[in-house]
Amino acid sequence: MADRRLQVFHTVARLLSFTKAAETLHMTQPAVTFQVRQLEEYFNTRLFDRTHNRISLTEAGERVYQYADKIFDLYAQMENAVREMTGEVSGSLTLGASTTIAEYMLPALLGDFRAKYPEVTIHLKVSNTDGIVSMVENNTIDLGVVEAPVSNKNLVVDECRRDQLVAIVPPGHAKAKAKVIKLEELMEYPYICREEGSGTREVIAEYIHRTNPGHAGLNVVMELGSPEAVKGAVEAGMGISVVSRATIQKELKLGTLVAIELDPLLDRPFSFVHQKQKFRLRVMEELLEFARSYCVEHAHDGEPQ
């Protein structure tokens, strides 16, 4: 319903990037540029200064952006008011999730949400925790789900559930029959870790610092970009690792991996993170509420029986 040119301009102005705006709006970059030029022709003035692949708002652009903010806020309030009267929940949301959550938690959650609200369209972006937090900060996504603490105090962080991390080894490993493993023992073996920016890696690094300050650290022999790659390397006998218990249920049943509890125990939050917007679309509120309930119902998924 809102003027498409204004929507496109508002997104470019918020992100200060035509490329990021095109990705966020699911448009081509030439189409984004065309919409902005149309708006500039309408006002008969430039709204952006373009220099050396960087853009900034002109004085007129700043003024249009301020009014656009107010317009879209009122538009959201109007839409919510009508939706509440009719009971309809529909619209589109862009959700971002760190790799572990996207692969092992979200498919079932979003499937159940889609069954309840078939009129809602959800776009999913997958990155590591640092990437998802950055997307939330830049308003590239509406809601992020991450697997490590978030330090930005300007964002709303809503913990969903706790996730236990365990050491994993192949069945023939020297520690395969151990019930627990201490950090000192973990450091004796070749270690396979996630990439920089991974929430799992960040939580483990903090755990080592807290448990054994001043120690040189793990004997890292390989860095990999996904839980599946880490599990495959451990199964192949290339080293041991620490992963979310939720990610290894299939391997435990098949007997291709053995899980060992850490001593002291290590867990972390799975959390929703979003901007402190003064007004949110009803579909966003419904997804948050649905996800909170889902997390309570599945709080103990993946735990040993």
PAZA-913363 format. One record per residue (C-alpha): residue in three letters; chain; x, y, z. Coordinates in steps of 0.1 Angstrom, whole numbers, padded with zeros to 4 digits. Layout:
# PAZA-913363
- type;mol;xx;yy;zz
- ALA;A;X;Y;Z $
...
***
This chain:
# PAZA-913363
- type;mol;xx;yy;zz
- MET;A;0000;0000;0000 $
- ALA;A;0028;0025;0009 $
- ASP;A;0046;0043;-0020 $
- ARG;A;0071;0018;-0033 $
- ARG;A;0096;0045;-0042 $
- LEU;A;0095;0057;-0006 $
- GLN;A;0100;0022;0007 $
- VAL;A;0130;0016;-0014 $
- PHE;A;0145;0050;-0006 $
- HIS;A;0139;0044;0032 $
- THR;A;0158;0010;0030 $
- VAL;A;0187;0025;0011 $
- ALA;A;0189;0054;0035 $
- ARG;A;0188;0031;0065 $
- LEU;A;0215;0008;0052 $
- LEU;A;0235;0035;0032 $
- SER;A;0240;0009;0005 $
- PHE;A;0221;0002;-0027 $
- THR;A;0235;-0034;-0027 $
- LYS;A;0223;-0042;0008 $
- ALA;A;0190;-0026;0001 $
- ALA;A;0185;-0047;-0030 $
- GLU;A;0193;-0079;-0010 $
- THR;A;0169;-0069;0018 $
- LEU;A;0141;-0060;-0006 $
- HIS;A;0147;-0090;-0028 $
- MET;A;0151;-0067;-0058 $
- THR;A;0179;-0062;-0084 $
- GLN;A;0203;-0033;-0078 $
- PRO;A;0192;-0016;-0110 $
- ALA;A;0156;-0017;-0099 $
- VAL;A;0165;-0001;-0065 $
- THR;A;0185;0026;-0083 $
- PHE;A;0155;0032;-0107 $
- GLN;A;0130;0036;-0078 $
- VAL;A;0153;0061;-0060 $
- ARG;A;0158;0081;-0092 $
- GLN;A;0121;0082;-0096 $
- LEU;A;0117;0097;-0061 $
- GLU;A;0145;0122;-0068 $
- GLU;A;0127;0133;-0100 $
- TYR;A;0095;0137;-0081 $
- PHE;A;0111;0160;-0055 $
- ASN;A;0134;0175;-0083 $
- THR;A;0164;0172;-0060 $
- ARG;A;0192;0148;-0052 $
- LEU;A;0185;0127;-0021 $
- PHE;A;0220;0110;-0020 $
- ASP;A;0255;0121;-0025 $
- ARG;A;0275;0094;-0043 $
- THR;A;0313;0094;-0040 $
- HIS;A;0339;0066;-0044 $
- ASN;A;0314;0037;-0040 $
- ARG;A;0300;0053;-0009 $
- ILE;A;0267;0072;-0004 $
- SER;A;0254;0097;0021 $
- LEU;A;0221;0115;0025 $
- THR;A;0219;0151;0013 $
- GLU;A;0201;0176;0034 $
- ALA;A;0169;0170;0015 $
- GLY;A;0175;0132;0018 $
- GLU;A;0177;0136;0056 $
- ARG;A;0144;0154;0057 $
- VAL;A;0127;0128;0035 $
- TYR;A;0141;0100;0056 $
- GLN;A;0128;0115;0089 $
- TYR;A;0093;0119;0074 $
- ALA;A;0095;0084;0059 $
- ASP;A;0102;0070;0093 $
- LYS;A;0071;0085;0107 $
- ILE;A;0050;0075;0077 $
- PHE;A;0060;0038;0080 $
- ASP;A;0055;0038;0117 $
- LEU;A;0020;0051;0113 $
- TYR;A;0014;0026;0085 $
- ALA;A;0024;-0003;0107 $
- GLN;A;0001;0010;0135 $
- MET;A;-0028;0012;0110 $
- GLU;A;-0021;-0023;0096 $
- ASN;A;-0020;-0038;0131 $
- ALA;A;-0052;-0021;0142 $
- VAL;A;-0071;-0035;0112 $
- ARG;A;-0055;-0070;0117 $
- GLU;A;-0065;-0071;0153 $
- MET;A;-0101;-0062;0143 $
- THR;A;-0102;-0090;0116 $
- GLY;A;-0081;-0115;0135 $
- GLU;A;-0059;-0120;0105 $
- VAL;A;-0021;-0127;0108 $
- SER;A;-0003;-0122;0075 $
- GLY;A;0027;-0104;0061 $
- SER;A;0064;-0110;0055 $
- LEU;A;0093;-0112;0079 $
- THR;A;0130;-0117;0074 $
- LEU;A;0145;-0140;0100 $
- GLY;A;0182;-0146;0105 $
- ALA;A;0198;-0175;0124 $
- SER;A;0232;-0187;0133 $
- THR;A;0242;-0220;0116 $
- THR;A;0235;-0244;0145 $
- ILE;A;0201;-0230;0151 $
- ALA;A;0192;-0227;0114 $
- GLU;A;0201;-0264;0108 $
- TYR;A;0187;-0280;0140 $
- MET;A;0161;-0259;0157 $
- LEU;A;0144;-0236;0132 $
- PRO;A;0131;-0261;0106 $
- ALA;A;0106;-0276;0130 $
- LEU;A;0097;-0243;0146 $
- LEU;A;0090;-0225;0113 $
- GLY;A;0072;-0255;0100 $
- ASP;A;0048;-0255;0129 $
- PHE;A;0044;-0217;0126 $
- ARG;A;0037;-0219;0089 $
- ALA;A;0010;-0246;0096 $
- LYS;A;-0007;-0222;0120 $
- TYR;A;-0003;-0190;0099 $
- PRO;A;-0002;-0200;0063 $
- GLU;A;-0005;-0164;0051 $
- VAL;A;0028;-0154;0066 $
- THR;A;0059;-0155;0044 $
- ILE;A;0093;-0159;0061 $
- HIS;A;0127;-0153;0045 $
- LEU;A;0156;-0169;0063 $
- LYS;A;0192;-0158;0062 $
- VAL;A;0219;-0180;0077 $
- SER;A;0252;-0167;0090 $
- ASN;A;0274;-0171;0121 $
- THR;A;0264;-0153;0153 $
- ASP;A;0285;-0121;0146 $
- GLY;A;0269;-0119;0111 $
- ILE;A;0234;-0122;0125 $
- VAL;A;0239;-0096;0152 $
- SER;A;0253;-0072;0125 $
- MET;A;0222;-0078;0103 $
- VAL;A;0199;-0069;0132 $
- GLU;A;0220;-0038;0140 $
- ASN;A;0217;-0027;0103 $
- ASN;A;0180;-0036;0102 $
- THR;A;0187;-0061;0073 $
- ILE;A;0166;-0086;0092 $
- ASP;A;0136;-0083;0115 $
- LEU;A;0146;-0109;0140 $
- GLY;A;0178;-0128;0147 $
- VAL;A;0182;-0161;0166 $
- VAL;A;0217;-0166;0180 $
- GLU;A;0237;-0191;0200 $
- ALA;A;0260;-0168;0220 $
- PRO;A;0256;-0138;0244 $
- VAL;A;0250;-0105;0226 $
- SER;A;0270;-0075;0239 $
- ASN;A;0251;-0047;0222 $
- LYS;A;0229;-0031;0249 $
- ASN;A;0209;-0012;0223 $
- LEU;A;0193;-0045;0211 $
- VAL;A;0166;-0065;0228 $
- VAL;A;0178;-0100;0237 $
- ASP;A;0152;-0126;0247 $
- GLU;A;0166;-0159;0259 $
- CYS;A;0147;-0189;0244 $
- ARG;A;0163;-0219;0260 $
- ARG;A;0197;-0233;0273 $
- ASP;A;0218;-0255;0250 $
- GLN;A;0243;-0279;0265 $
- LEU;A;0276;-0284;0248 $
- VAL;A;0295;-0317;0250 $
- ALA;A;0328;-0331;0238 $
- ILE;A;0325;-0356;0209 $
- VAL;A;0349;-0384;0199 $
- PRO;A;0347;-0413;0175 $
- PRO;A;0338;-0447;0191 $
- GLY;A;0374;-0460;0190 $
- HIS;A;0389;-0430;0207 $
- ALA;A;0408;-0434;0240 $
- LYS;A;0382;-0413;0258 $
- ALA;A;0352;-0429;0242 $
- LYS;A;0342;-0447;0274 $
- ALA;A;0346;-0417;0297 $
- LYS;A;0315;-0402;0313 $
- VAL;A;0331;-0368;0317 $
- ILE;A;0362;-0350;0305 $
- LYS;A;0380;-0321;0321 $
- LEU;A;0394;-0292;0301 $
- GLU;A;0430;-0302;0308 $
- GLU;A;0423;-0336;0292 $
- LEU;A;0406;-0319;0262 $
- MET;A;0437;-0299;0256 $
- GLU;A;0458;-0331;0252 $
- TYR;A;0442;-0340;0219 $
- PRO;A;0440;-0325;0184 $
- TYR;A;0410;-0302;0183 $
- ILE;A;0386;-0292;0155 $
- CYS;A;0369;-0259;0160 $
- ARG;A;0344;-0236;0142 $
- GLU;A;0354;-0205;0123 $
- GLU;A;0360;-0170;0137 $
- GLY;A;0327;-0153;0145 $
- SER;A;0309;-0186;0153 $
- GLY;A;0289;-0184;0185 $
- THR;A;0300;-0219;0194 $
- ARG;A;0337;-0209;0192 $
- GLU;A;0331;-0178;0212 $
- VAL;A;0313;-0196;0240 $
- ILE;A;0341;-0223;0242 $
- ALA;A;0368;-0196;0242 $
- GLU;A;0351;-0178;0271 $
- TYR;A;0347;-0212;0289 $
- ILE;A;0384;-0219;0286 $
- HIS;A;0393;-0184;0299 $
- ARG;A;0369;-0188;0328 $
- THR;A;0379;-0223;0337 $
- ASN;A;0416;-0222;0331 $
- PRO;A;0428;-0186;0328 $
- GLY;A;0463;-0181;0313 $
- HIS;A;0464;-0215;0296 $
- ALA;A;0478;-0216;0260 $
- GLY;A;0445;-0230;0248 $
- LEU;A;0433;-0259;0227 $
- ASN;A;0455;-0278;0202 $
- VAL;A;0436;-0266;0171 $
- VAL;A;0444;-0286;0140 $
- MET;A;0414;-0275;0118 $
- GLU;A;0388;-0247;0115 $
- LEU;A;0355;-0256;0098 $
- GLY;A;0325;-0235;0089 $
- SER;A;0296;-0257;0099 $
- PRO;A;0285;-0283;0126 $
- GLU;A;0282;-0310;0099 $
- ALA;A;0318;-0305;0087 $
- VAL;A;0330;-0306;0123 $
- LYS;A;0311;-0338;0130 $
- GLY;A;0324;-0354;0098 $
- ALA;A;0360;-0346;0107 $
- VAL;A;0356;-0361;0142 $
- GLU;A;0340;-0392;0128 $
- ALA;A;0370;-0395;0104 $
- GLY;A;0394;-0395;0134 $
- MET;A;0410;-0362;0126 $
- GLY;A;0405;-0348;0161 $
- ILE;A;0379;-0341;0189 $
- SER;A;0356;-0312;0193 $
- VAL;A;0329;-0296;0214 $
- VAL;A;0295;-0291;0199 $
- SER;A;0258;-0286;0208 $
- ARG;A;0242;-0318;0220 $
- ALA;A;0212;-0309;0199 $
- THR;A;0233;-0313;0167 $
- ILE;A;0244;-0349;0173 $
- GLN;A;0212;-0369;0180 $
- LYS;A;0214;-0388;0147 $
- GLU;A;0251;-0397;0152 $
- LEU;A;0245;-0409;0187 $
- LYS;A;0217;-0432;0175 $
- LEU;A;0239;-0445;0147 $
- GLY;A;0268;-0449;0170 $
- THR;A;0292;-0429;0148 $
- LEU;A;0300;-0404;0176 $
- VAL;A;0303;-0406;0214 $
- ALA;A;0293;-0376;0236 $
- ILE;A;0312;-0368;0268 $
- GLU;A;0300;-0343;0293 $
- LEU;A;0324;-0315;0301 $
- ASP;A;0336;-0309;0337 $
- PRO;A;0326;-0283;0346 $
- LEU;A;0294;-0284;0326 $
- LEU;A;0290;-0259;0297 $
- ASP;A;0258;-0245;0284 $
- ARG;A;0248;-0213;0265 $
- PRO;A;0217;-0194;0256 $
- PHE;A;0197;-0197;0224 $
- SER;A;0183;-0161;0221 $
- PHE;A;0161;-0139;0200 $
- VAL;A;0176;-0106;0192 $
- HIS;A;0159;-0076;0176 $
- GLN;A;0158;-0038;0175 $
- LYS;A;0141;-0017;0202 $
- GLN;A;0114;-0006;0178 $
- LYS;A;0086;0014;0194 $
- PHE;A;0061;-0004;0172 $
- ARG;A;0062;-0038;0156 $
- LEU;A;0040;-0055;0131 $
- ARG;A;0015;-0080;0145 $
- VAL;A;0031;-0108;0125 $
- MET;A;0064;-0101;0143 $
- GLU;A;0047;-0102;0177 $
- GLU;A;0030;-0135;0168 $
- LEU;A;0062;-0151;0157 $
- LEU;A;0080;-0140;0189 $
- GLU;A;0052;-0153;0211 $
- PHE;A;0050;-0186;0191 $
- ALA;A;0087;-0191;0193 $
- ARG;A;0088;-0184;0231 $
- SER;A;0061;-0211;0236 $
- TYR;A;0079;-0235;0213 $
- CYS;A;0111;-0231;0232 $
- VAL;A;0094;-0238;0265 $
- GLU;A;0078;-0269;0251 $
- HIS;A;0111;-0282;0236 $
- ALA;A;0134;-0269;0263 $
- HIS;A;0147;-0304;0270 $
- ASP;A;0151;-0316;0234 $
- GLY;A;0185;-0333;0228 $
- GLU;A;0191;-0339;0265 $
- PRO;A;0201;-0374;0275 $
- GLN;A;0172;-0396;0286 $
***
